[in-house]
Amino acid sequence: MTGERFLRAYSSVRFGAARRLRGIYDRFDLPVVSTGRSFALYRKIFFGNRTEADVLRELRGKKIVDVGCGLTPYTSNSMFQACRAAGVDFYGVDPKLSGGFAFGLLDRAKIFLVGGGRMMRDAPGLEKAAGTYADRLPFGDNSVDLILSSHLLYAWIDDEKILAGIFREFLRVLKPGGEAMIFPAPYEDPGRIGDPDLRDVMKGFRVEQKFNVRLLATAGVFPGYLKTLRKTG
């Protein structure tokens, strides 16, 4: 088996395990533990481990949206807070934000595991933390430069009909040439997408899939492909 075939098979097995875990959560109606990932981890996942200064310099003047951000707006060392301090137009979107968060013991433990920082109940910049769903983004057409989504799509949401609605919303808000970066994702063969709506919406993107082997050794990370969807229209 070649290296690339091994990575695709490995990713498939891991996502199969994730589906079984979701089944347990659904069966016993367990609450999903929210997390607050650090900017350092986002830089490893989405920006090739470039320095914070380099990433902020690249993003200045752009609008960025973190879909499924969890507790990151409340986390002192998050990308949300780093961008706010640097004057970068950065938004967090998560339905749980509509009612605020209860910072439970399990939430704090998970944040510690993934290198999250100090939790701030009265965090600055919360006017840019939107309590809504990924298919109902509160942004105008062709207004967003970059969408990031960590450990939500494919990891927790993999129904093709739901993904079609979410990706159609991404197409709506992204500027031409804008990108949505999703991690982790299983390797996807475009010819094997079953849902016709998802097949149709994916025609609006140029898709790149890359496995970051270095992330295999990173605590709190579910290994998989980084999927980048670039709007072509």
C-alpha positions in Angstrom: 0.0 0.0 0.0 1.4 3.4 -1.0 1.7 6.2 1.5 -1.2 8.1 0.2 -3.4 5.0 0.1 -2.5 4.3 3.7 -3.4 7.8 4.8 -6.8 7.6 3.1 -7.5 4.3 4.7 -6.3 5.5 8.1 -8.5 8.6 7.8 -11.5 6.4 6.9 -11.0 4.2 9.9 -10.7 7.2 12.3 -13.9 8.7 10.9 -15.7 5.4 11.2 -14.8 5.4 14.9 -16.1 9.0 15.1 -19.4 7.9 13.7 -19.7 5.2 16.3 -18.9 7.8 19.0 -21.6 10.1 17.7 -24.0 7.2 17.9 -23.2 6.8 21.6 -23.8 10.5 22.2 -27.1 10.4 20.3 -28.3 7.1 22.0 -27.7 8.4 25.5 -28.4 12.1 24.8 -25.0 13.1 26.1 -24.0 16.8 26.0 -21.2 17.6 23.5 -18.2 19.0 25.4 -17.2 22.4 24.0 -13.6 23.4 23.5 -11.5 26.5 23.1 -8.5 25.8 20.8 -5.5 28.0 20.9 -4.2 30.2 18.1 -1.0 28.1 18.1 -3.1 25.0 17.3 -5.0 26.9 14.5 -1.7 27.9 13.0 -0.6 24.3 12.9 -3.9 23.1 11.4 -4.6 25.9 8.9 -1.5 27.9 8.3 1.4 25.5 8.0 2.7 26.4 11.5 3.7 29.9 10.4 4.3 32.5 13.1 1.5 34.4 14.6 2.9 37.7 13.2 3.0 36.2 9.7 -0.6 34.9 9.9 -2.0 38.2 11.3 -0.1 40.2 8.6 -1.6 38.0 5.9 -5.1 38.3 7.2 -5.1 42.1 7.8 -7.9 43.7 5.7 -9.8 40.4 5.3 -12.9 39.1 6.9 -12.5 35.7 8.5 -15.2 33.5 10.0 -14.6 30.5 12.4 -17.6 28.2 12.0 -18.2 25.9 15.0 -15.9 28.0 17.1 -17.0 26.6 20.5 -15.5 28.4 23.4 -12.7 30.1 21.5 -14.2 33.7 21.9 -13.8 33.2 25.6 -10.3 31.8 25.5 -7.4 34.2 26.1 -4.9 32.7 23.7 -7.4 31.9 20.9 -7.2 33.1 17.3 -10.5 35.1 18.0 -8.7 37.1 20.7 -5.4 37.5 18.8 -7.2 38.8 15.7 -9.3 41.2 17.8 -6.2 42.6 19.4 -4.5 43.0 16.0 -7.5 44.7 14.4 -8.3 41.7 12.1 -12.0 41.3 11.2 -12.5 37.9 12.8 -15.9 36.3 13.7 -16.9 33.2 15.7 -20.0 31.3 14.9 -21.6 28.6 17.0 -25.2 27.9 18.0 -24.3 27.5 21.6 -23.2 31.1 21.7 -26.8 32.2 21.6 -27.3 31.3 25.2 -23.8 31.8 26.6 -21.7 29.0 28.1 -21.6 27.3 31.4 -17.9 26.6 32.0 -18.2 23.1 33.3 -15.4 20.8 34.6 -15.3 18.7 31.4 -15.2 21.9 29.2 -12.2 23.1 31.2 -10.5 19.7 31.0 -10.9 19.6 27.2 -9.6 23.1 26.8 -6.5 22.2 28.9 -6.0 19.1 26.8 -5.9 21.1 23.5 -3.7 23.9 25.0 -6.4 26.4 25.5 -5.7 29.4 27.7 -7.4 31.3 30.5 -11.2 31.4 30.3 -12.8 34.9 30.4 -16.4 35.1 31.2 -16.5 38.8 30.2 -14.2 38.4 27.2 -13.7 41.4 24.9 -15.0 41.4 21.4 -18.1 39.2 21.9 -20.1 41.4 19.6 -18.4 39.3 16.9 -19.4 36.0 18.4 -22.6 34.9 16.6 -25.0 32.3 18.1 -26.2 30.7 14.9 -25.9 27.6 12.7 -23.4 27.0 9.8 -26.2 27.1 7.2 -27.5 30.5 8.5 -24.5 32.7 8.5 -25.2 36.4 9.3 -23.1 37.8 6.6 -23.8 39.4 3.2 -23.3 37.8 -0.2 -19.7 37.8 -1.4 -18.5 39.4 1.8 -16.2 36.8 3.5 -12.6 36.1 2.5 -11.9 33.0 4.6 -13.9 30.4 6.5 -12.2 28.1 9.0 -14.0 25.1 10.6 -12.2 22.9 13.1 -13.6 19.6 14.3 -17.2 20.2 13.2 -17.9 19.4 9.6 -17.3 15.7 8.8 -16.2 15.1 12.4 -19.7 15.8 13.8 -21.7 16.6 10.7 -21.3 14.2 7.8 -24.9 13.9 6.4 -24.6 14.8 2.7 -27.9 16.7 2.6 -26.9 18.8 5.6 -23.4 19.4 4.2 -25.0 20.5 0.9 -26.9 23.2 2.7 -23.9 24.4 4.7 -21.6 24.5 1.6 -24.2 26.3 -0.4 -24.2 29.0 2.4 -20.4 29.1 2.2 -20.7 29.7 -1.5 -23.2 32.6 -0.8 -21.0 34.5 1.7 -17.5 33.8 0.2 -16.0 36.3 -2.2 -14.9 34.9 -5.6 -11.6 33.2 -4.9 -12.4 33.0 -1.1 -11.7 29.8 0.7 -13.3 27.5 3.3 -10.8 25.4 5.1 -12.1 22.3 7.0 -10.2 20.1 9.4 -10.3 17.2 9.9 -12.0 15.7 6.8 -11.9 12.2 5.3 -10.5 11.9 1.8 -13.5 12.4 -0.5 -13.7 11.1 -4.1 -15.9 13.6 -5.9 -17.2 10.8 -8.1 -18.6 9.0 -5.1 -20.7 11.8 -3.6 -24.2 10.3 -3.4 -26.5 13.3 -2.8 -27.3 15.3 -6.0 -27.5 18.6 -4.2 -24.0 18.1 -2.7 -22.6 17.1 -6.1 -24.1 20.3 -7.6 -22.9 22.7 -4.9 -19.4 21.3 -5.0 -19.2 22.4 -8.7 -18.8 25.9 -7.3 -15.5 25.1 -5.6 -12.0 24.0 -6.5 -11.2 21.3 -3.9 -7.8 20.5 -2.4 -7.2 17.7 0.1 -4.0 17.5 2.0 -3.0 15.3 5.0 -0.7 17.0 7.5 1.3 14.1 9.0 2.9 16.3 11.7 -0.5 16.7 13.3 -0.6 13.0 14.1 1.5 13.7 17.2 -0.5 16.7 18.4 -2.6 16.2 21.5 -6.3 16.8 21.2 -6.3 16.6 17.4 -8.4 14.2 15.4 -6.1 13.3 12.4 -7.5 13.7 8.9 -7.3 15.7 5.7 -7.3 19.5 5.5 -10.0 20.2 2.9 -9.8 23.6 1.2 -12.8 24.7 -0.9 -11.9 27.7 -3.1 -14.9 29.5 -4.6 -14.5 29.6 -8.4 -17.4 31.9 -9.4 
